[in-house]
Amino acid sequence: MTSKPVETDVLVVGSGPAGATAAALLGMYGVKHILVTKYGWLADTPRAHITNQRAMEVLRDLGLEDKAVAQAVPQHLMANNVFCESLAGEEFGRLYSWGNHPSRKADYDLASPTRICDLPQNLLEPILIEAAGQRGTSLCFNTEFVDLVQDADGVTATVKDRLSGETYRALTVAPEWSIDKLGTHNAIQRALAARDAWQGRLYPTTNLRIQSSGAEVGT
Ligand SMILES: Cc1cc2nc3c(=O)[nH]c(=O)nc-3n(C[C@H](O)[C@H](O)[C@H](O)COP(=O)(O)OP(=O)(O)OC[C@H]3O[C@@H](n4cnc5c(N)ncnc54)[C@H](O)[C@@H]3O)c2cc1C
């Protein structure tokens, strides 16, 4: 481990939608920051995809709305949730969705100059990361957050270069700006949960995967 920590104002951990957006915004506002992320590249599956108007407004602020819209399914093609036997099978019913109900459409149109769209995470992240890099983010892939400690000098995070196995420290001298957003069950949440100030502000989530023959449904 190097004795002198790398200094930065903000350490962003993770290159998901939250971390990548934070980095792009920090770059836009000229705040010195480093983004570390655990793997060698970005999301390889769609995951988060419905992108609401508030999120689109952030992309608009970043000058990325057009790029996002160009890759997204537009709102009018997300008009229904369809319940069916299979993609080509019998349709049981459909509901208006995502602001497309005729009685609600005007509310959405008037609420914002932007529109809801469907932009999968694996398409959004490269747009954000490209913008972050162009705006001055120091991007460190294959770099894992391990732990943090806070003292009078700031927050010192230990991160590990997963290619070499070496660890080094990053000192964030503006800890009040620290941004953590890593989904659930991760190292940074555990580290923060250990600190009294964060107690009660973290919550667990559980994903359930249910397999069923369907025989008992609707009987
Ligand atoms: C299979 C699946 C399907 C999903 N489907 C949907 C959906 O249909 N609709 C929807 O809205 N949402 C969906 N989600 C949820 C959605 O992906 C999350 O809400 C969203 O990704 C959260 O964004 P985030 O930026 O907070 O975190 P994430 O996208 O989880 O990003 C976390 C980042 O932190 C990095 N990281 C983690 N630990 C460390 C560490 N110790 N050091 C450094 N980096 C680290 C990760 O590599 C990643 O880059 C799905 C998730 C999964 C897994």
The ligand as an SDF file (V2000), in Angstrom:
LIG
                    3D

 53 58  0  0  0  0  0  0  0  0999 V2000
  -31.2560   -8.9920  -12.8950 C   0  0  0  0  0  0  0  0  0  0  0  0
  -31.7040   -7.5730  -12.5810 C   0  0  0  0  0  0  0  0  0  0  0  0
  -32.8230   -7.0680  -13.2060 C   0  0  0  0  0  0  0  0  0  0  0  0
  -33.2660   -5.7870  -12.9350 C   0  0  0  0  0  0  0  0  0  0  0  0
  -34.3640   -5.3150  -13.5850 N   0  0  0  0  0  0  0  0  0  0  0  0
  -34.7680   -4.0460  -13.3680 C   0  0  0  0  0  0  0  0  0  0  0  0
  -35.8890   -3.5170  -14.0770 C   0  0  0  0  0  0  0  0  0  0  0  0
  -36.5170   -4.1930  -14.8710 O   0  0  0  0  0  0  0  0  0  0  0  0
  -36.2540   -2.2500  -13.8430 N   0  0  0  0  0  0  0  0  0  0  0  0
  -35.5790   -1.4710  -12.9520 C   0  0  0  0  0  0  0  0  0  0  0  0
  -35.9430   -0.3000  -12.7790 O   0  0  0  0  0  0  0  0  0  0  0  0
  -34.5110   -1.9450  -12.2820 N   0  0  0  0  0  0  0  0  0  0  0  0
  -34.1090   -3.1920  -12.4650 C   0  0  0  0  0  0  0  0  0  0  0  0
  -33.0410   -3.6850  -11.7580 N   0  0  0  0  0  0  0  0  0  0  0  0
  -32.4720   -2.8440  -10.7200 C   0  0  0  0  0  0  0  0  0  0  0  0
  -31.4900   -1.8490  -11.2990 C   0  0  0  0  0  0  0  0  0  0  0  0
  -30.4750   -2.5480  -11.9830 O   0  0  0  0  0  0  0  0  0  0  0  0
  -30.9420   -1.0300  -10.1300 C   0  0  0  0  0  0  0  0  0  0  0  0
  -31.9860   -0.3500   -9.4860 O   0  0  0  0  0  0  0  0  0  0  0  0
  -29.9320   -0.0190  -10.6310 C   0  0  0  0  0  0  0  0  0  0  0  0
  -28.8890   -0.6680  -11.3150 O   0  0  0  0  0  0  0  0  0  0  0  0
  -29.3660    0.7490   -9.4540 C   0  0  0  0  0  0  0  0  0  0  0  0
  -28.4000    1.6100   -9.9600 O   0  0  0  0  0  0  0  0  0  0  0  0
  -27.1410    1.9840   -9.1080 P   0  0  0  0  0  0  0  0  0  0  0  0
  -26.2800    2.8590   -9.9690 O   0  0  0  0  0  0  0  0  0  0  0  0
  -27.5990    2.4700   -7.7920 O   0  0  0  0  0  0  0  0  0  0  0  0
  -26.4200    0.5980   -8.7850 O   0  0  0  0  0  0  0  0  0  0  0  0
  -25.8310   -0.5300   -9.7610 P   0  0  0  0  0  0  0  0  0  0  0  0
  -26.3470   -0.4090  -11.1580 O   0  0  0  0  0  0  0  0  0  0  0  0
  -26.0280   -1.8120   -9.0400 O   0  0  0  0  0  0  0  0  0  0  0  0
  -24.2940   -0.1480   -9.8250 O   0  0  0  0  0  0  0  0  0  0  0  0
  -23.4240   -0.4730   -8.7780 C   0  0  0  0  0  0  0  0  0  0  0  0
  -22.0330   -0.2630   -9.3000 C   0  0  0  0  0  0  0  0  0  0  0  0
  -21.1170   -0.4040   -8.2270 O   0  0  0  0  0  0  0  0  0  0  0  0
  -20.1110   -1.3170   -8.5810 C   0  0  0  0  0  0  0  0  0  0  0  0
  -19.6500   -1.8950   -7.3340 N   0  0  0  0  0  0  0  0  0  0  0  0
  -20.3030   -2.7340   -6.4920 C   0  0  0  0  0  0  0  0  0  0  0  0
  -19.5580   -2.9850   -5.4150 N   0  0  0  0  0  0  0  0  0  0  0  0
  -18.3860   -2.3110   -5.5670 C   0  0  0  0  0  0  0  0  0  0  0  0
  -17.2010   -2.1680   -4.8060 C   0  0  0  0  0  0  0  0  0  0  0  0
  -17.0240   -2.7840   -3.6210 N   0  0  0  0  0  0  0  0  0  0  0  0
  -16.2030   -1.3970   -5.3080 N   0  0  0  0  0  0  0  0  0  0  0  0
  -16.3370   -0.7610   -6.4950 C   0  0  0  0  0  0  0  0  0  0  0  0
  -17.4410   -0.8570   -7.2570 N   0  0  0  0  0  0  0  0  0  0  0  0
  -18.4530   -1.6110   -6.7940 C   0  0  0  0  0  0  0  0  0  0  0  0
  -20.7920   -2.2720   -9.5440 C   0  0  0  0  0  0  0  0  0  0  0  0
  -19.8460   -2.9630  -10.3170 O   0  0  0  0  0  0  0  0  0  0  0  0
  -21.6280   -1.2860  -10.3430 C   0  0  0  0  0  0  0  0  0  0  0  0
  -20.8710   -0.6250  -11.3260 O   0  0  0  0  0  0  0  0  0  0  0  0
  -32.5750   -4.9800  -11.9990 C   0  0  0  0  0  0  0  0  0  0  0  0
  -31.4340   -5.4910  -11.3690 C   0  0  0  0  0  0  0  0  0  0  0  0
  -31.0010   -6.7690  -11.6560 C   0  0  0  0  0  0  0  0  0  0  0  0
  -29.7690   -7.3080  -10.9700 C   0  0  0  0  0  0  0  0  0  0  0  0
  1  2  1  0
  2  3  1  0
  2 52  2  0
  3  4  2  0
  4  5  1  0
  4 50  1  0
  5  6  2  0
  6  7  1  0
  6 13  1  0
  7  8  2  0
  7  9  1  0
  9 10  1  0
 10 11  2  0
 10 12  1  0
 12 13  2  0
 13 14  1  0
 14 15  1  0
 14 50  1  0
 15 16  1  0
 16 17  1  0
 16 18  1  0
 18 19  1  0
 18 20  1  0
 20 21  1  0
 20 22  1  0
 22 23  1  0
 23 24  1  0
 24 25  2  0
 24 26  1  0
 24 27  1  0
 27 28  1  0
 28 29  2  0
 28 30  1  0
 28 31  1  0
 31 32  1  0
 32 33  1  0
 33 34  1  0
 33 48  1  0
 34 35  1  0
 35 36  1  0
 35 46  1  0
 36 37  1  0
 36 45  1  0
 37 38  2  0
 38 39  1  0
 39 40  1  0
 39 45  2  0
 40 41  1  0
 40 42  2  0
 42 43  1  0
 43 44  2  0
 44 45  1  0
 46 47  1  0
 46 48  1  0
 48 49  1  0
 50 51  2  0
 51 52  1  0
 52 53  1  0
M  END
$$$$
